[in-house]
Amino acid sequence: MNKEEAHNTAIPFVTVEQAKEADWEASPFYKPLNGKWKFNWVPKPADRPIDFYKSEYDVSSWDDIPVPGNWQMYGYGIPIYVNVKYPFVVVNPPYIPHDNNPVGSYRRNFTIPNNWNGREIFIHFNGVKSAFYIWVNGKKVGYSQGSMTPAEFNLTPYLKKGENVLAVEVYRWSDGSYLEDQDMWRLSGIYRDVYLFSTPKVHMRDFFIKTDLDENYKDAQLIIDIELKNYSDKKIDNNSVEAVLLDKAGNQVGVMMEKSDISIGENGETKIELEQLISDPKKWTAETPNLYQVILVLKDPNGKIIETTESKMGFKKVEIKNAQFLINGKHVYLKGTNRHEMHPRYGQHIPRETMIKDIKLMKQFNINTVRTSHYPDDPYWYKLCDEYGIYIVDETNLESHGANRILPKSDPKWRAASVDRIKSMIQRDKNHPCVIMWSLGNEAGTGNTFFAMRDYAHEVDPSRPVHYEGYNDAADVYSRMYPSIPSMINYAEGENSKPYFICEYVHAMGNGLGNMQEYWDVIESNPIFMGACVWDWVDQGLYKKDENGTEFFAYGGDFGPPDTP
């Protein structure tokens, strides 16, 4: 409700020099809201503080809680681990239990910088589980669910000079929880970054950097689609957009691209396209993660800069030819792992230093692929994968394992929500060269919903194949979990047009990871095989203290009453 349409993630800067540095903290138009928030937790909605969003409501006696973070990691409620079944007793989609649905109420104050006067002001939540309402200064702003991709709201009409009151009411379960039945810890709260940013009245709201390589995989076509938004009540004429491509050293590559005489109607939007041929750029692969930077500049009719922004990008081409998966014209083996976002102390909030440690370990052990099982990861992870060189199979936050015989299937009531989930992922991650496939989800059954999701992906981004293990008819690759060796050999000997990908194998729990050699003997025997991803990267235990205060790794069933999963 009242959310901004999904788009790529970027921050406005004042100058070209600022954009080149790409330091969000240095932008005068970025304000993080991470830190201590006032917090109240109740076990059911009937007990929640109904009027807490009102500015005069006194929250001084409330606890402080870190944001980002899962509230269970700070002693509120019980962590639950389930695989197939749902974590609530009554399974009657789309309804959820009314009494057993904890609510977390968050409050904090903030002020708007003086240099934001006359600008549009937005709040951006990178991830909130599972659903939330937001108020500013006692006025309801909106609602969001879909807990693994951003929620963004325009706060401009609700703000005042001086101190503003922000209130967020988070529900542990929502009808969206029926599409989030992944095999993982079920945790809650504002667990990813929250920040404010402001834009000019005329703004480059979204852009998509596309590349294509010629038949020799040498020269490249660079295409930049840009959406401009006019937030004012006046028509805008004669604006211009410039784009410059920079190499790693900051040197300009090719010529400046420009579109002039841009007009946008009052409170309207328009789209433009910039394009040029780049002679033999360095290509991006996991082995050679060559990055370039695109600088975008919006100017008024007098040539004065309105705003600048930037994005890293890479030149690559993903294809399926003759049942082979190719990157830049070469067959590539995906030697990968699945990766849940899980930290023993912080739950699903992963500190950046942990992400860096993870990716360095992966590179040291020749892992070149990560499947983001089973949802889009924190945005910073993709930045690291761009820089270090890791292929990403980007997976939609869609799993209905406990009810996949009835939803989403072909039910139009669930189709829109499912398509919205892949839309929010693609729009967020489309400019990352590390992303090589879009995945429709995991263990969510079959049905026409998956064709609708695939069609959206093909329409918006035909440069990347679509993956979905649960219903290969709706995918561009043939994917299996834990296949037998004979079944792989039979596939390779048949007449098949899709490359074969093992999205999960050699379950790495206890003394697992067996028979890798047998798998890879078959994989390397025929180029129809793409490779495989181990299940999974890291232990999903959580720290807990015993009766003596000694910390140990706890798992499902170690928290709460004896019957708690």
N, C-alpha and C positions, 0 to 999 in steps of 0.2 A: 504494500500500500504506500503510494507516494514516493516510491524509490526511483532513483535515476536509472535510466537504461544502462545496461552493461556496456563497458568500454575498456580500452586499454588503460593501464595505470601509468600516469605521468604527472609531473608537477610543473607549474609555470615558474619561469625565471624572468629576471629583469633584462639581463644582457646576454649576448652570445657567449661571453667569457664565462658567466655563471653556468650556462647550459653545458658548456664543454666540461666543466668540473663535475657536473652531475651529482652534486652534493645536496640532497634534499634539505638537510639541516641548515645549509647556507642560504636557502631561498627565503626571502622575506614573506613569502606567501604560503609557508608550511608551518603548522603548529601541532606537534605531537601531544596526545592526551594520555599517553601511557603514564603509569604511576599509581599512587594510592587513591582509591575511590572509597566513598562510604558505601557500606554493604549491609543488607538485611536478607536473611534466608529463612524460608518457611517450607514445611513439607507438603503443603497443598495450597491451591489458589485461594481458597476461602479465608486463609489466615494472612494473606499478603497485606501490606499497608496500602490501602486503596488510594489514599490521597497523597502519597509520597512525592508525586511529581510536581505538586504545587510548591511555588517558591517559598511560601511561608512555613512549610512543613519542616519541623525541626529534626534533623538527622544527626545531631551532634553526639548522641549516645550510641550511634551505630558503630559497628566494627569498621576497621580499614582492611581493604583487600587489594592485592596487587592486580593491576591490569597491564598487560594480558596475563591470564591465568585461568585454570579450571578451579571452580570453587571447592570441589571434592579434595583437591590437593592441599587445601587450607582448613580442612576439618568440617566442612559443611556438606552434609549428606553422605551417601555411600557410593564408592566406585562399584560399578557392575560390569562383569565381563561375560558376555554371551556370544555364541557363534551364530547358529541358525535362528533360534527362537527370538522373539521380541523381548525386550527387557521389562515390559509391562504385562500384567496378567491378562487383561481383557484385550483380545485382538479382534477388533470389529471396525476395519477401515471404512471411512477415514477418521472414525472417532477414537479418542484416547481417554484413558482413565481420568476422571475429574478430581478424585480425592488424592490419588497417588501421583501427583505431578508437582514436584518442588519448584518454587519460584525464587529467583534471586533479584533483588531490587538494588540498583546501582545509582549513586548520586555523586556529582562533582560540579564544581563551579569553574568557569573560565572567562577570560576577557578577550576581546577582539583587538588586535593591534590597530593603532590609529591609521596606519597606511593601508588598511583594508577598507576604508570608507569608500562607498560607491562601487564596490566590487561584489560579485556573487560569492557566497560563502557556503562551503559544503563540509559535511562530516563523512568520513570514510571508515567503515568497520571492515577489517580484513577477514574476520571470522568470529561468529557468535553461535553457540550451540544451545538449543536448537531453533529457537524463535524468540523474537523480541519486539516490544513496542518502545518508541522513543518520544520523549517530550522535551521541549525547550521553553523555559520560562512559563511553565504551566500549560502550554499549548501542545496538543498531540501533533507530532510531525509525521509519523508513519509506522509501518510494521514490516518485518522481514522474516523469512525463513529460507532454508537452504544454507546449511551452516559451514560450508567449506569454500565459499566464494564471497566476494565483497558485497556489502550493502552500503549504498551511498545515498545521502539525502541533502537536498538544498535547504539550508537553514536560514537563508537571507530574510524571509518574511517574519521570522520568529525572534530575531535577535534585537538587542537594545544596546545602547552605550553602557559602558561599565561592566559590571559582573553579570554573567548569564548563568542560569541553572539548567544543567543537563541531567535528565533522568532516563534510565533504561531499565525495563522490566523484562527479565529473561525467563522463559519457560523451559524446563528440562525436556518435556515432550511436546510435540505438536503433530498435526497430521503429516507434516514433512518427515517425521521420524519413521514412517512406514517405508520411506525411500532411503533410509539411512541405517539399514540393518546389517552393517559390516561386522565381520569377525574381529572385534576389538573392544577395548575398554569404552564404556559409555560414560563420558564425562560432560560437564556443562560449563557455561559461562562465556565471558568475553575473553577468548583465549589467544587472539591474535591482535596485532597493532590497531590502535585507533588514532586518527589524526584529523585535523581540520586543514583545509586549504582554500585559497581564494583565487578567483579568476577575474579578468576584466569582463566588461559587458559584452565584448566580442571576443570569442575564445575558441581555440583549437581543441574541441572537446574530445576528439578521437582520431586516431590515425592507424593505418595498417601498412606496414612495410613489407612489400612482396619482392621476391627475386625469382628469376628464371635463368637457366643456363642454356647456351646454344647446344647444338647436336654434338659438339666436340667437348662440352663441359669446360669451356675456356672463358668466353666472354659472357657477360651477364646483363640481363635487363633488370633495372631497378625501377619499381613502381611504388609510389606512395599515395595511398588514398587517405584524404583528410576530410573530416567532418567539422564544419565551423558552425558555431551557435551564436545567435544574437539574443541576449537576454534583455535588451532595451525595448522601449515602445516606439522607437524610431527606426526607419529603414536605414541600412548602412550601405554606402556606395564606395566604390573605388579603393577598397582595401586590397592588399596583396600578401601573398605567402611566398617565402623563399625557403629553399632546402639545400643544405650543403652536406656532402659526404666526406667524413674525415677518416684517415687511417689511424693505426695505433699510436703513431707519433704526433697526431694532431694536424697532419698535412691534408690539404684538400685533394680529393680524388675526383676527376672529371670536372664538369662545369656546374655552376650554380643553377639549380632548377627554380623556376619562378612562375607564378600564376598571378596576373594582375586583374584590375577591374572586377573585383569580386563584390557582388551585391548580395545582401541578406535582408529579407523582409523583417518587419517588426516581430519580435519574439519568434523568429523563424530560424531555419538552419539551411545550409547548403553543403554540397559535397564537391570536392575538386580532386583532380588526379595529376600528379607530377611523374615524369618518366624520363629516363635516359639510359643509354647503353654505357656500361662500364667495361673497359678493356681489361681482360684477364685479371680480375681481382683475386686476392688470396681466398681460398675456399674454407668454409667452416666444416669440420668433422670433429668427432670426439678425439681423434689423434692430433688434429691441427685446428684447435679452436680459435681461428683467426676472426677477431671482432673488428667491426667498423662502428662509427658513430654517425647518426643522422641528427643534424641540428635543424630545427624548424623555427622560422621567424615570421611572425604576423606583424604587418605594418599598416599604418593609417594612410589616407590619401596624400599626406605630406611626407611620407617616407619615415615617419617616427615609429620606433618599435613599440608595439602594444604588448606583446609577450613573446618569450622564447620557450622552447622545450626541447627535449632530446630523447634519443633511445639508442641503445646498442643494437647491432644487427649483424647477421652473418650471411654470406652467400652460399647457399646449398640447394640441392634439388633432390627430392625424394621421389622415387618411381617404383612401379611394379611392372616389370617386363619379362615375358616368358616365364611367368610364375617365380620370378626372383625379386627380392627386395633390394633395391639399389639406392645408394647415396652417392651423388655426384658421378653416376654412371658405373659405380663399382659395387659388386656384391659385398655386403658387410655382415659379419656375424655379431649378433647382439649377445654379449656375455654379461648378463644382467642379474639384478636382484629386485625383488619387490621391497618396498619401503613404507611401513607405517610411520606416521609421525608420533613418536612416543618417547618420553623421557622419564626415568624412574622417579625423579623429584618434582618435575613440573608438568607431568602429564602430556597433554597435546600441545602445550606451548614449548616450542623448541628454541632455546637460545641460539643466537647466531654463531657463537663460538662452537657449539655442538655440531651445527650444520657444517661448518668448515672442517672440523675434525672428521666428520663422516665422509665428506667428499675426498679428503686427502687419503683416508684409508681405502676408499674405493679405487682411487687412481693407483695407489701402491700395489693393490692386488688385482690390477688389470680388469676391474669391472668397468664396463663402458656404457651400461644402460640401467636405468631405473624405471620401473613401472610404479606410478604413484598410487599404490594400492591403499584404499579404493576410493580416491577423492583427490581433487587438486590440492597440492601442498602449499605451504607458506610461500608467498611471492619471492622471498629472498633466496629460496632454494633454487629457483629457476635462474636467477642472476648468477649464482655460483656455478650451475651446470653450464651456462653459456661460457663462463670464463675458464673453467677447468677442463671442460670437454666431457660431458656425459649426455648420452641420448636419453630423452624422456618419452615414455609412453604415458601421455597425460590422460588420467582416468576421471570420468564424470562421477560426481557424488551421487551415485544411484545404485543401491542394492536393496532388494526386497526379499531376501533369502527365505525368511519365515512365512512369506505369503506370495511367493512368485508364481504360484499357480493361478492367482486371481488378480495380481497387479504388478506392474502397470498394464501388461498384456496389450490388448487393443482398446482398452477403455478410454474414451475421450476425456473422462474426468481426470485421469492421471497423465494423459499425453502432454497437455500443456505444461504441467509441472516438470515433466521429464525433459522436454525440449528446452525449457527455461534453464535447466541445470547444465546442459551441454553448452547452451548459448553463453551463460555467464562464464564458463571455463574458457571457451574459445576466445571470447572477446577480451578476457583478461590476459591470456597467455600467447596470443597470436603473433606477437613480435619477437618471441624467443626462438633463436635458431636451434636451441637444444631440443625443442619439441619435434618429434618425427612422426608421431601418430596420435590421433584422438581416439580415446577408448570410450565406448558408450556406457560403461559401468561394469558391474560384476555380479554374477549370480542373481540376476533379476528376471530370469525367465525369458520367454519369447513373446512375439506379438508385433502388431503393426506400429506400436510406439517406437520400436527400435529402427524401423524404416524411416519414420518421421525424424528421429534424431540424426540418423545417417544422412538423410537428405539435407537437413540444415547444415551439417558439417561440410558436405560436398558443395553446397551453394555458396557458403561464406568463405570456405578455404579449400578449394580443390587441390591445393599443393601437398596436402598431407593425407595419407590413407586413414581409413577408419578400422578400429579393432573392437571386437566384442566376442569373448570366448563363449558366452552363453547362447549365441544365435548367429552362427557364421554366415547364414544367408544374408544378414544385414551388414556384413563387414567386408572389407577389401582383402583381408588376410584370413587364413584359416588358423584358428587358435585353439589350443587344448591345454588342459591342466593334467599333470601327472599321467601322461599317456604311456601305454606299454610300448616296448621296443618293436614288437611285431606290427603294431598298428601304424607306427611311423614308417616302417619299411613298406607296408602295403600302400600308404598314401603316396610315397615317393615313386612307387612303381605304377601308380594309376595315372589317368589322364586328368590332371588337375590344373586349374588356371590361377590358383591362389598360393602364395608362399605360406609355409607352415611355421608357426610361432608357438613355442611352449611358454605360456605366460606364467605358469607356476610348475615347479618340479623340485625334487630332492629336498623335501621338507626339513628345514634346518632346526629341528628341535631335539633336545637330548643328543643322542649319537647318530642323528640323521645325516644327510648329505651323502648318502651312498649311491653307488652306480653312476656317478657322473661320467666316468670314462666310457661306459657302455652307451650312454646317451650321446656323447660327443663323437664317438666313432660313427654313429649313424648320421648325426647332424653334418659332420664334415664330409660325408660320403656323397652328398647331393646338394647342389646350390638351391634347391627348392626350400631348404631349411634356413630359417632366419637366425635361429639361436634360441636362448632360453633364459628365464629369470628364476633364480632361487627363491623359495619361500622360507623366511624373508630376512631382512637385513639385521634387525636388532631385537634383542630380548624385550618382551613387553611387560616385564615385571615392574611393580611399583614399590618404592621404599615404604616400609612400615616398621614400627618398633614393637618388640615383644614386651612381656610384663616386666622385664629387667631393663628396658630402655635400649636394648640392642637392636640395631637396624638390620632388616633382612629383606629379601625380595619376596613380595607378596603377589599372588595371582588370584584368578577368579575363585570366589568362595572364601577368601581370607579376610574379607571385610564384612561388617554388619552381622545380623543374626545368622544362625546356622543354615537357614534355607536361602541365603542370599547368593546368587550366582557370581 
